[in-house]
Amino acid sequence: MTTVTSRPACQQGRSLRRLSMALAAMILTGCRGQPPQPPKVKPPAGTITVTDQQGHTLTLAHLPERIISIAPSNTELLFALGLGHHLIAVTSDCNYPPEAAAKEKIGDFKPSIERIAALAPDLVVAVRDLQPDTIRKLSEATMPVLVLDPYTWDRLYQATEILGQATGAAAAARKLVAEMKAQREQVLAKTKGLRDDQRPKVFVEISNQPLMAAGPGTFVDELIKDAGGRNVAAGAKVEWAQFSPEAVVQADPDFILTTIEGDAQNVKKRAGWQSVSAVRKGQVYELDPDLLLRPGPRLLQGLQRTFALLHPELAEAGHR
């Protein structure tokens, strides 16, 4: 196994672009109901000061009424907080909720600074590792930028509350965080007591050219552990690790979860992989990448789906 730099653009950038543009809607199999629409937030008056996840302090003269999201995860969070009516533009990768399609587009994960400036936003919400150059250019243009960096569950909770503070939706953010924690705890309650030999080995394929998986310190790694599995890439030295096909065969995962559309059949046909337990047992599954790689509220759907795949007996018991 070889390694690459931590949390690269290939995960949030290339993967977000690929998963958002090529892999359609982010609706988990068996969980296709639309979430209830939160009430709209009426922003009060007053100066707002907040420290973002890049450590920068942002001061706004008033609560933002014209917001631009330049990352799909931020778009989902804004809508979940009831702020969709303040969202004036998004990227072409922002495909959820469906209402995002009606918003003006300012480019992909590398948006047009000129188009953003022309819209005169009160707030631009960015993702640190996805858009460092864009963040720098926006800051140089003295536009108000709030930088989020939700690469673990705790960071996602924090990002949600920071966004709520900056937009006057603090109460809605606290409620959303409480809901996310409660949904996660429902799964943890069933998997915390599992022994190592009861936790199947899982390889999550986030890219096939090159072959890559999520390592330690990522929400994908946490999700696999929470779902009652052992992440094959947990021992990597970086957060997003490149694997050789031979390393996967040697690791012999019990499950292979791919985030690439149409990839499951390719996995089964790879030379030498027919001996891998996941292939032999027919436990190769395609999962909607937006439910595993997009750090937003719907990660909980990804967690529930993964748990149901790894431990169907425990998942079924919870419905009896």
Buried (B, 14 or more C-beta within 10 A) or exposed (E): BEBBEBBBBBBBBBBBBBBBEEBEEBBBBEBEEEEEEBEEBEBEEEEBEBEBBBEEEBEBEEBBBBBBBBBBBBBBBBBBBBBBBBBBBBBBBBBBBEBBEEBEBBBBBBBEBEBBBEEEBBBBBBBBBBBBEBBEBBBEEEBBBBBBBBBBBEBBBBBBBBBBBBBBBBEBBBBBBEBBBEBBEBBBEBBEEBEEEEBBBBBBBBBBEEBBBBBBBBBBBBBBBBBBBBBBBBEBEBBBBBBEBEBBBEBBBBBBBBBBBEBBEBBBEBEEBEEBBBBEEEBBBBBBBBBBBBBBBBBBBBBBBBBBBBBEEBBEEBEE
